[in-house]
Amino acid sequence: MAGLQKAEKKYGLTGAVLKNAAYLTMLIDHFFAILFLNYMRLHLVDGRWDPRLERVYRVGRAVGRVSFVLFAFLIVEGFFYTRSRVWFLMRLFLFALLSEIPFDLALSGTAFDRSGQNVYWTLFLGVLVVTLWDYLSYDRSVFATLGRWAVLLAGSALAFFCSTDYRFMGVLLIFAMYQTREKDGGVRFMAVGLTMLFGTWGSNLIRYAGVYSADFLFRFSLREMYGLFAFALIFLYNGEKGRQLPKPFYYGFYPVHLLLLYGIAKATGVM
């Protein structure tokens, strides 16, 4: 029709593609962390893991490292595009509560396990930190500046002492994504990589002080760096939302798939 211009199509990956990739890699990660790991425990060779199975296990968990980096990226995008940050936080808090028993059942076989809390708590704390940081950024006073850093420290400490998934590295990763959102892709890549490496290493140093050497824990923490492969997708992000499934599906996928994996583990006798 005359006078109307056809909208230019943006090439690259939409947010929907990245979100689906995040959920797929999370499913792969949890398959290996729940079903495959328990299967390995039932098929030890001379009291040790079968080397062939262990190699497959490590590949599966390496794929899973991509998941949280994508979620951290997407949660920051959601933070900037949501109509209500308060409601955004409330949804994360609600599903953190709903996911705790499925998480405990799937990972430990018990309904209540205080040794670890599900990833929704990490996402909630990360978004809470950037929400308060963003609010305090409008005030340039010294007190507001100190307040911002106090918020980041408090959120990181809560993640660590409450043993949320990824602990304070997860909160710091969301913060790094937030701070570098308008930066060059290379800067963001470096910031995320350093946060993942030293955040994981620092957390492990505190948790396992006196048990393992700092050198061993550093090498162990390098495994988290597989998550940087997420940038192969992030660099292709075109800024479009894309055609997504309903929000309840995405929010509910986490607790539901954990319950399903737990049910399969119990039904097959690997747990």
Salt bridges, closest charged atoms under 4 A:
ASP29 OD1 - ARG61 NE 2.56
ASP29 OD1 - ARG65 NH2 2.95
ASP50 OD2 - ARG52 NH2 3.22
GLU54 OE2 - ARG58 NH2 2.66
GLU77 OE2 - ARG181 NE 2.86
ASP134 OD2 - ARG85 NH1 2.88
GLU182 OE2 - ARG181 NH1 3.12
ASP215 OD2 - ARG219 NE 3.13
GLU224 OE2 - ARG65 NH1 3.43
GLU240 OE2 - LYS10 NZ 3.54
